[in-house]
Amino acid sequence: MLFVFGLIGGTGASLGLGTPMLAEAVSKLFSIPHTFGVDIAFVCIWMVIFTTSAALGLRKGIKRLSDINL
């Protein structure tokens, strides 16, 4: 039970700290105002990417993310 709460906390912390930084960087890069809507858009994009990757499994989804990262 503690492991599950730790996992949820770690995921929430990374999303909570990473989203504003990424949204601010993209806002400056494309000269758009940094609003709450931009933050929500990035969270939705991340959720789609990670959910699709997890649903496809290790050989397809996670491997593709690793290849893109490389």
mmCIF file as gemmi writes it, N, C-alpha and C atoms, coordinates in Angstrom:
data_model
loop_
_atom_site.group_PDB
_atom_site.id
_atom_site.type_symbol
_atom_site.label_atom_id
_atom_site.label_alt_id
_atom_site.label_comp_id
_atom_site.label_asym_id
_atom_site.label_entity_id
_atom_site.label_seq_id
_atom_site.pdbx_PDB_ins_code
_atom_site.Cartn_x
_atom_site.Cartn_y
_atom_site.Cartn_z
_atom_site.occupancy
_atom_site.B_iso_or_equiv
_atom_site.pdbx_formal_charge
_atom_site.auth_seq_id
_atom_site.auth_asym_id
_atom_site.pdbx_PDB_model_num
ATOM 1 N N . MET Axp A 1 ? 0.828 -1.182 0 1 0 ? 1 A 1
ATOM 2 C CA . MET Axp A 1 ? 0 0 0 1 0 ? 1 A 1
ATOM 3 C C . MET Axp A 1 ? 0.878 1.254 0 1 0 ? 1 A 1
ATOM 4 N N . LEU Axp A 2 ? 1.958 1.228 0.763 1 0 ? 2 A 1
ATOM 5 C CA . LEU Axp A 2 ? 2.862 2.381 0.789 1 0 ? 2 A 1
ATOM 6 C C . LEU Axp A 2 ? 3.54 2.585 -0.556 1 0 ? 2 A 1
ATOM 7 N N . PHE Axp A 3 ? 3.839 1.483 -1.237 1 0 ? 3 A 1
ATOM 8 C CA . PHE Axp A 3 ? 4.459 1.576 -2.564 1 0 ? 3 A 1
ATOM 9 C C . PHE Axp A 3 ? 3.539 2.304 -3.542 1 0 ? 3 A 1
ATOM 10 N N . VAL Axp A 4 ? 2.254 2.007 -3.503 1 0 ? 4 A 1
ATOM 11 C CA . VAL Axp A 4 ? 1.288 2.64 -4.408 1 0 ? 4 A 1
ATOM 12 C C . VAL Axp A 4 ? 1.208 4.138 -4.127 1 0 ? 4 A 1
ATOM 13 N N . PHE Axp A 5 ? 1.146 4.514 -2.871 1 0 ? 5 A 1
ATOM 14 C CA . PHE Axp A 5 ? 1.108 5.936 -2.535 1 0 ? 5 A 1
ATOM 15 C C . PHE Axp A 5 ? 2.404 6.641 -2.933 1 0 ? 5 A 1
ATOM 16 N N . GLY Axp A 6 ? 3.524 5.961 -2.775 1 0 ? 6 A 1
ATOM 17 C CA . GLY Axp A 6 ? 4.802 6.534 -3.199 1 0 ? 6 A 1
ATOM 18 C C . GLY Axp A 6 ? 4.868 6.719 -4.701 1 0 ? 6 A 1
ATOM 19 N N . LEU Axp A 7 ? 4.338 5.763 -5.433 1 0 ? 7 A 1
ATOM 20 C CA . LEU Axp A 7 ? 4.315 5.857 -6.89 1 0 ? 7 A 1
ATOM 21 C C . LEU Axp A 7 ? 3.426 7.004 -7.356 1 0 ? 7 A 1
ATOM 22 N N . ILE Axp A 8 ? 2.272 7.133 -6.767 1 0 ? 8 A 1
ATOM 23 C CA . ILE Axp A 8 ? 1.368 8.238 -7.111 1 0 ? 8 A 1
ATOM 24 C C . ILE Axp A 8 ? 1.998 9.581 -6.735 1 0 ? 8 A 1
ATOM 25 N N . GLY Axp A 9 ? 2.639 9.648 -5.593 1 0 ? 9 A 1
ATOM 26 C CA . GLY Axp A 9 ? 3.291 10.887 -5.175 1 0 ? 9 A 1
ATOM 27 C C . GLY Axp A 9 ? 4.444 11.273 -6.086 1 0 ? 9 A 1
ATOM 28 N N . GLY Axp A 10 ? 5.234 10.297 -6.491 1 0 ? 10 A 1
ATOM 29 C CA . GLY Axp A 10 ? 6.354 10.579 -7.39 1 0 ? 10 A 1
ATOM 30 C C . GLY Axp A 10 ? 5.884 11.052 -8.755 1 0 ? 10 A 1
ATOM 31 N N . THR Axp A 11 ? 4.842 10.424 -9.267 1 0 ? 11 A 1
ATOM 32 C CA . THR Axp A 11 ? 4.298 10.832 -10.561 1 0 ? 11 A 1
ATOM 33 C C . THR Axp A 11 ? 3.7 12.231 -10.466 1 0 ? 11 A 1
ATOM 34 N N . GLY Axp A 12 ? 2.97 12.484 -9.407 1 0 ? 12 A 1
ATOM 35 C CA . GLY Axp A 12 ? 2.38 13.816 -9.22 1 0 ? 12 A 1
ATOM 36 C C . GLY Axp A 12 ? 3.433 14.898 -9.067 1 0 ? 12 A 1
ATOM 37 N N . ALA Axp A 13 ? 4.504 14.587 -8.364 1 0 ? 13 A 1
ATOM 38 C CA . ALA Axp A 13 ? 5.571 15.569 -8.181 1 0 ? 13 A 1
ATOM 39 C C . ALA Axp A 13 ? 6.279 15.877 -9.492 1 0 ? 13 A 1
ATOM 40 N N . SER Axp A 14 ? 6.54 14.852 -10.285 1 0 ? 14 A 1
ATOM 41 C CA . SER Axp A 14 ? 7.226 15.095 -11.555 1 0 ? 14 A 1
ATOM 42 C C . SER Axp A 14 ? 6.344 15.876 -12.517 1 0 ? 14 A 1
ATOM 43 N N . LEU Axp A 15 ? 5.064 15.572 -12.562 1 0 ? 15 A 1
ATOM 44 C CA . LEU Axp A 15 ? 4.151 16.351 -13.401 1 0 ? 15 A 1
ATOM 45 C C . LEU Axp A 15 ? 3.999 17.772 -12.868 1 0 ? 15 A 1
ATOM 46 N N . GLY Axp A 16 ? 3.91 17.908 -11.563 1 0 ? 16 A 1
ATOM 47 C CA . GLY Axp A 16 ? 3.727 19.219 -10.955 1 0 ? 16 A 1
ATOM 48 C C . GLY Axp A 16 ? 4.928 20.132 -11.121 1 0 ? 16 A 1
ATOM 49 N N . LEU Axp A 17 ? 6.114 19.573 -11.139 1 0 ? 17 A 1
ATOM 50 C CA . LEU Axp A 17 ? 7.322 20.382 -11.296 1 0 ? 17 A 1
ATOM 51 C C . LEU Axp A 17 ? 7.733 20.546 -12.754 1 0 ? 17 A 1
ATOM 52 N N . GLY Axp A 18 ? 7.478 19.543 -13.571 1 0 ? 18 A 1
ATOM 53 C CA . GLY Axp A 18 ? 7.913 19.589 -14.964 1 0 ? 18 A 1
ATOM 54 C C . GLY Axp A 18 ? 7.004 20.372 -15.884 1 0 ? 18 A 1
ATOM 55 N N . THR Axp A 19 ? 5.724 20.349 -15.62 1 0 ? 19 A 1
ATOM 56 C CA . THR Axp A 19 ? 4.76 21.005 -16.508 1 0 ? 19 A 1
ATOM 57 C C . THR Axp A 19 ? 4.967 22.511 -16.6 1 0 ? 19 A 1
ATOM 58 N N . PRO Axp A 20 ? 5.081 23.227 -15.499 1 0 ? 20 A 1
ATOM 59 C CA . PRO Axp A 20 ? 5.276 24.687 -15.625 1 0 ? 20 A 1
ATOM 60 C C . PRO Axp A 20 ? 6.58 25.054 -16.342 1 0 ? 20 A 1
ATOM 61 N N . MET Axp A 21 ? 7.637 24.29 -16.114 1 0 ? 21 A 1
ATOM 62 C CA . MET Axp A 21 ? 8.908 24.593 -16.785 1 0 ? 21 A 1
ATOM 63 C C . MET Axp A 21 ? 8.802 24.378 -18.284 1 0 ? 21 A 1
ATOM 64 N N . LEU Axp A 22 ? 8.22 23.257 -18.696 1 0 ? 22 A 1
ATOM 65 C CA . LEU Axp A 22 ? 8.075 22.966 -20.12 1 0 ? 22 A 1
ATOM 66 C C . LEU Axp A 22 ? 7.128 23.964 -20.785 1 0 ? 22 A 1
ATOM 67 N N . ALA Axp A 23 ? 6.028 24.284 -20.135 1 0 ? 23 A 1
ATOM 68 C CA . ALA Axp A 23 ? 5.069 25.229 -20.706 1 0 ? 23 A 1
ATOM 69 C C . ALA Axp A 23 ? 5.682 26.623 -20.842 1 0 ? 23 A 1
ATOM 70 N N . GLU Axp A 24 ? 6.457 27.029 -19.875 1 0 ? 24 A 1
ATOM 71 C CA . GLU Axp A 24 ? 7.122 28.338 -19.95 1 0 ? 24 A 1
ATOM 72 C C . GLU Axp A 24 ? 8.139 28.369 -21.079 1 0 ? 24 A 1
ATOM 73 N N . ALA Axp A 25 ? 8.904 27.303 -21.234 1 0 ? 25 A 1
ATOM 74 C CA . ALA Axp A 25 ? 9.897 27.246 -22.308 1 0 ? 25 A 1
ATOM 75 C C . ALA Axp A 25 ? 9.232 27.293 -23.683 1 0 ? 25 A 1
ATOM 76 N N . VAL Axp A 26 ? 8.155 26.546 -23.863 1 0 ? 26 A 1
ATOM 77 C CA . VAL Axp A 26 ? 7.45 26.556 -25.144 1 0 ? 26 A 1
ATOM 78 C C . VAL Axp A 26 ? 6.773 27.903 -25.372 1 0 ? 26 A 1
ATOM 79 N N . SER Axp A 27 ? 6.263 28.51 -24.317 1 0 ? 27 A 1
ATOM 80 C CA . SER Axp A 27 ? 5.645 29.832 -24.438 1 0 ? 27 A 1
ATOM 81 C C . SER Axp A 27 ? 6.654 30.87 -24.916 1 0 ? 27 A 1
ATOM 82 N N . LYS Axp A 28 ? 7.833 30.838 -24.357 1 0 ? 28 A 1
ATOM 83 C CA . LYS Axp A 28 ? 8.876 31.777 -24.788 1 0 ? 28 A 1
ATOM 84 C C . LYS Axp A 28 ? 9.343 31.473 -26.209 1 0 ? 28 A 1
ATOM 85 N N . LEU Axp A 29 ? 9.46 30.193 -26.543 1 0 ? 29 A 1
ATOM 86 C CA . LEU Axp A 29 ? 9.944 29.787 -27.858 1 0 ? 29 A 1
ATOM 87 C C . LEU Axp A 29 ? 8.984 30.212 -28.969 1 0 ? 29 A 1
ATOM 88 N N . PHE Axp A 30 ? 7.684 30.049 -28.728 1 0 ? 30 A 1
ATOM 89 C CA . PHE Axp A 30 ? 6.69 30.371 -29.744 1 0 ? 30 A 1
ATOM 90 C C . PHE Axp A 30 ? 5.977 31.703 -29.498 1 0 ? 30 A 1
ATOM 91 N N . SER Axp A 31 ? 6.404 32.462 -28.517 1 0 ? 31 A 1
ATOM 92 C CA . SER Axp A 31 ? 5.84 33.781 -28.182 1 0 ? 31 A 1
ATOM 93 C C . SER Axp A 31 ? 4.332 33.729 -27.931 1 0 ? 31 A 1
ATOM 94 N N . ILE Axp A 32 ? 3.913 32.741 -27.165 1 0 ? 32 A 1
ATOM 95 C CA . ILE Axp A 32 ? 2.518 32.668 -26.753 1 0 ? 32 A 1
ATOM 96 C C . ILE Axp A 32 ? 2.465 32.886 -25.246 1 0 ? 32 A 1
ATOM 97 N N . PRO Axp A 33 ? 1.368 33.433 -24.741 1 0 ? 33 A 1
ATOM 98 C CA . PRO Axp A 33 ? 1.296 33.666 -23.294 1 0 ? 33 A 1
ATOM 99 C C . PRO Axp A 33 ? 1.196 32.348 -22.516 1 0 ? 33 A 1
ATOM 100 N N . HIS Axp A 34 ? 1.884 32.31 -21.4 1 0 ? 34 A 1
ATOM 101 C CA . HIS Axp A 34 ? 1.844 31.115 -20.541 1 0 ? 34 A 1
ATOM 102 C C . HIS Axp A 34 ? 0.611 31.224 -19.66 1 0 ? 34 A 1
ATOM 103 N N . THR Axp A 35 ? -0.393 30.418 -19.981 1 0 ? 35 A 1
ATOM 104 C CA . THR Axp A 35 ? -1.64 30.416 -19.226 1 0 ? 35 A 1
ATOM 105 C C . THR Axp A 35 ? -1.88 29.033 -18.631 1 0 ? 35 A 1
ATOM 106 N N . PHE Axp A 36 ? -2.915 28.954 -17.836 1 0 ? 36 A 1
ATOM 107 C CA . PHE Axp A 36 ? -3.288 27.676 -17.24 1 0 ? 36 A 1
ATOM 108 C C . PHE Axp A 36 ? -3.692 26.678 -18.323 1 0 ? 36 A 1
ATOM 109 N N . GLY Axp A 37 ? -4.284 27.159 -19.397 1 0 ? 37 A 1
ATOM 110 C CA . GLY Axp A 37 ? -4.68 26.293 -20.51 1 0 ? 37 A 1
ATOM 111 C C . GLY Axp A 37 ? -3.487 25.611 -21.172 1 0 ? 37 A 1
ATOM 112 N N . VAL Axp A 38 ? -2.359 26.338 -21.259 1 0 ? 38 A 1
ATOM 113 C CA . VAL Axp A 38 ? -1.139 25.744 -21.825 1 0 ? 38 A 1
ATOM 114 C C . VAL Axp A 38 ? -0.646 24.623 -20.912 1 0 ? 38 A 1
ATOM 115 N N . ASP Axp A 39 ? -0.702 24.838 -19.618 1 0 ? 39 A 1
ATOM 116 C CA . ASP Axp A 39 ? -0.306 23.79 -18.665 1 0 ? 39 A 1
ATOM 117 C C . ASP Axp A 39 ? -1.192 22.55 -18.809 1 0 ? 39 A 1
ATOM 118 N N . ILE Axp A 40 ? -2.488 22.761 -18.923 1 0 ? 40 A 1
ATOM 119 C CA . ILE Axp A 40 ? -3.424 21.642 -19.066 1 0 ? 40 A 1
ATOM 120 C C . ILE Axp A 40 ? -3.164 20.894 -20.373 1 0 ? 40 A 1
ATOM 121 N N . ALA Axp A 41 ? -2.87 21.641 -21.442 1 0 ? 41 A 1
ATOM 122 C CA . ALA Axp A 41 ? -2.577 21.001 -22.731 1 0 ? 41 A 1
ATOM 123 C C . ALA Axp A 41 ? -1.36 20.098 -22.631 1 0 ? 41 A 1
ATOM 124 N N . PHE Axp A 42 ? -0.308 20.546 -21.932 1 0 ? 42 A 1
ATOM 125 C CA . PHE Axp A 42 ? 0.888 19.722 -21.795 1 0 ? 42 A 1
ATOM 126 C C . PHE Axp A 42 ? 0.627 18.489 -20.945 1 0 ? 42 A 1
ATOM 127 N N . VAL Axp A 43 ? -0.157 18.618 -19.906 1 0 ? 43 A 1
ATOM 128 C CA . VAL Axp A 43 ? -0.491 17.447 -19.086 1 0 ? 43 A 1
ATOM 129 C C . VAL Axp A 43 ? -1.274 16.435 -19.921 1 0 ? 43 A 1
ATOM 130 N N . CYS Axp A 44 ? -2.208 16.911 -20.733 1 0 ? 44 A 1
ATOM 131 C CA . CYS Axp A 44 ? -2.987 16.008 -21.585 1 0 ? 44 A 1
ATOM 132 C C . CYS Axp A 44 ? -2.102 15.321 -22.62 1 0 ? 44 A 1
ATOM 133 N N . ILE Axp A 45 ? -1.181 16.053 -23.218 1 0 ? 45 A 1
ATOM 134 C CA . ILE Axp A 45 ? -0.265 15.464 -24.194 1 0 ? 45 A 1
ATOM 135 C C . ILE Axp A 45 ? 0.598 14.397 -23.538 1 0 ? 45 A 1
ATOM 136 N N . TRP Axp A 46 ? 1.139 14.698 -22.352 1 0 ? 46 A 1
ATOM 137 C CA . TRP Axp A 46 ? 1.96 13.717 -21.624 1 0 ? 46 A 1
ATOM 138 C C . TRP Axp A 46 ? 1.147 12.48 -21.279 1 0 ? 46 A 1
ATOM 139 N N . MET Axp A 47 ? -0.107 12.668 -20.847 1 0 ? 47 A 1
ATOM 140 C CA . MET Axp A 47 ? -0.937 11.524 -20.482 1 0 ? 47 A 1
ATOM 141 C C . MET Axp A 47 ? -1.199 10.637 -21.69 1 0 ? 47 A 1
ATOM 142 N N . VAL Axp A 48 ? -1.458 11.228 -22.84 1 0 ? 48 A 1
ATOM 143 C CA . VAL Axp A 48 ? -1.702 10.438 -24.045 1 0 ? 48 A 1
ATOM 144 C C . VAL Axp A 48 ? -0.451 9.655 -24.435 1 0 ? 48 A 1
ATOM 145 N N . ILE Axp A 49 ? 0.708 10.308 -24.403 1 0 ? 49 A 1
ATOM 146 C CA . ILE Axp A 49 ? 1.958 9.641 -24.777 1 0 ? 49 A 1
ATOM 147 C C . ILE Axp A 49 ? 2.259 8.477 -23.833 1 0 ? 49 A 1
ATOM 148 N N . PHE Axp A 50 ? 2.192 8.708 -22.541 1 0 ? 50 A 1
ATOM 149 C CA . PHE Axp A 50 ? 2.555 7.668 -21.587 1 0 ? 50 A 1
ATOM 150 C C . PHE Axp A 50 ? 1.502 6.563 -21.521 1 0 ? 50 A 1
ATOM 151 N N . THR Axp A 51 ? 0.232 6.902 -21.663 1 0 ? 51 A 1
ATOM 152 C CA . THR Axp A 51 ? -0.805 5.874 -21.652 1 0 ? 51 A 1
ATOM 153 C C . THR Axp A 51 ? -0.688 4.98 -22.881 1 0 ? 51 A 1
ATOM 154 N N . THR Axp A 52 ? -0.451 5.583 -24.038 1 0 ? 52 A 1
ATOM 155 C CA . THR Axp A 52 ? -0.279 4.801 -25.256 1 0 ? 52 A 1
ATOM 156 C C . THR Axp A 52 ? 0.948 3.908 -25.149 1 0 ? 52 A 1
ATOM 157 N N . SER Axp A 53 ? 2.023 4.446 -24.63 1 0 ? 53 A 1
ATOM 158 C CA . SER Axp A 53 ? 3.25 3.676 -24.484 1 0 ? 53 A 1
ATOM 159 C C . SER Axp A 53 ? 3.053 2.489 -23.538 1 0 ? 53 A 1
ATOM 160 N N . ALA Axp A 54 ? 2.386 2.716 -22.431 1 0 ? 54 A 1
ATOM 161 C CA . ALA Axp A 54 ? 2.152 1.636 -21.477 1 0 ? 54 A 1
ATOM 162 C C . ALA Axp A 54 ? 1.186 0.599 -22.041 1 0 ? 54 A 1
ATOM 163 N N . ALA Axp A 55 ? 0.2 1.039 -22.808 1 0 ? 55 A 1
ATOM 164 C CA . ALA Axp A 55 ? -0.771 0.108 -23.37 1 0 ? 55 A 1
ATOM 165 C C . ALA Axp A 55 ? -0.149 -0.776 -24.452 1 0 ? 55 A 1
ATOM 166 N N . LEU Axp A 56 ? 0.817 -0.241 -25.191 1 0 ? 56 A 1
ATOM 167 C CA . LEU Axp A 56 ? 1.463 -1.018 -26.244 1 0 ? 56 A 1
ATOM 168 C C . LEU Axp A 56 ? 2.454 -2.032 -25.685 1 0 ? 56 A 1
ATOM 169 N N . GLY Axp A 57 ? 2.917 -1.827 -24.481 1 0 ? 57 A 1
ATOM 170 C CA . GLY Axp A 57 ? 3.815 -2.79 -23.849 1 0 ? 57 A 1
ATOM 171 C C . GLY Axp A 57 ? 5.283 -2.431 -24.01 1 0 ? 57 A 1
ATOM 172 N N . LEU Axp A 58 ? 6.137 -3.315 -23.489 1 0 ? 58 A 1
ATOM 173 C CA . LEU Axp A 58 ? 7.572 -3.054 -23.482 1 0 ? 58 A 1
ATOM 174 C C . LEU Axp A 58 ? 8.193 -3.097 -24.871 1 0 ? 58 A 1
ATOM 175 N N . ARG Axp A 59 ? 7.785 -4.026 -25.677 1 0 ? 59 A 1
ATOM 176 C CA . ARG Axp A 59 ? 8.453 -4.221 -26.974 1 0 ? 59 A 1
ATOM 177 C C . ARG Axp A 59 ? 8.073 -3.177 -28.002 1 0 ? 59 A 1
ATOM 178 N N . LYS Axp A 60 ? 6.892 -2.6 -27.889 1 0 ? 60 A 1
ATOM 179 C CA . LYS Axp A 60 ? 6.475 -1.601 -28.87 1 0 ? 60 A 1
ATOM 180 C C . LYS Axp A 60 ? 6.52 -0.199 -28.279 1 0 ? 60 A 1
ATOM 181 N N . GLY Axp A 61 ? 5.744 0.047 -27.222 1 0 ? 61 A 1
ATOM 182 C CA . GLY Axp A 61 ? 5.584 1.392 -26.69 1 0 ? 61 A 1
ATOM 183 C C . GLY Axp A 61 ? 6.815 1.943 -26.002 1 0 ? 61 A 1
ATOM 184 N N . ILE Axp A 62 ? 7.305 1.237 -25.017 1 0 ? 62 A 1
ATOM 185 C CA . ILE Axp A 62 ? 8.461 1.706 -24.258 1 0 ? 62 A 1
ATOM 186 C C . ILE Axp A 62 ? 9.697 1.747 -25.15 1 0 ? 62 A 1
ATOM 187 N N . LYS Axp A 63 ? 9.831 0.781 -26.056 1 0 ? 63 A 1
ATOM 188 C CA . LYS Axp A 63 ? 10.965 0.754 -26.983 1 0 ? 63 A 1
ATOM 189 C C . LYS Axp A 63 ? 10.942 1.978 -27.884 1 0 ? 63 A 1
ATOM 190 N N . ARG Axp A 64 ? 9.767 2.358 -28.355 1 0 ? 64 A 1
ATOM 191 C CA . ARG Axp A 64 ? 9.667 3.558 -29.203 1 0 ? 64 A 1
ATOM 192 C C . ARG Axp A 64 ? 10.072 4.807 -28.444 1 0 ? 64 A 1
ATOM 193 N N . LEU Axp A 65 ? 9.638 4.94 -27.2 1 0 ? 65 A 1
ATOM 194 C CA . LEU Axp A 65 ? 10.051 6.104 -26.404 1 0 ? 65 A 1
ATOM 195 C C . LEU Axp A 65 ? 11.555 6.101 -26.18 1 0 ? 65 A 1
ATOM 196 N N . SER Axp A 66 ? 12.137 4.929 -25.957 1 0 ? 66 A 1
ATOM 197 C CA . SER Axp A 66 ? 13.581 4.83 -25.776 1 0 ? 66 A 1
ATOM 198 C C . SER Axp A 66 ? 14.327 5.226 -27.051 1 0 ? 66 A 1
ATOM 199 N N . ASP Axp A 67 ? 13.833 4.761 -28.194 1 0 ? 67 A 1
ATOM 200 C CA . ASP Axp A 67 ? 14.459 5.102 -29.459 1 0 ? 67 A 1
ATOM 201 C C . ASP Axp A 67 ? 14.378 6.596 -29.746 1 0 ? 67 A 1
ATOM 202 N N . ILE Axp A 68 ? 13.234 7.204 -29.457 1 0 ? 68 A 1
ATOM 203 C CA . ILE Axp A 68 ? 13.085 8.646 -29.653 1 0 ? 68 A 1
ATOM 204 C C . ILE Axp A 68 ? 14.013 9.412 -28.717 1 0 ? 68 A 1
ATOM 205 N N . ASN Axp A 69 ? 14.128 8.937 -27.496 1 0 ? 69 A 1
ATOM 206 C CA . ASN Axp A 69 ? 14.992 9.599 -26.507 1 0 ? 69 A 1
ATOM 207 C C . ASN Axp A 69 ? 16.455 9.507 -26.898 1 0 ? 69 A 1
ATOM 208 N N . LEU Axp A 70 ? 16.83 8.386 -27.501 1 0 ? 70 A 1
ATOM 209 C CA . LEU Axp A 70 ? 18.218 8.179 -27.906 1 0 ? 70 A 1
ATOM 210 C C . LEU Axp A 70 ? 18.583 9.138 -29.002 1 0 ? 70 A 1
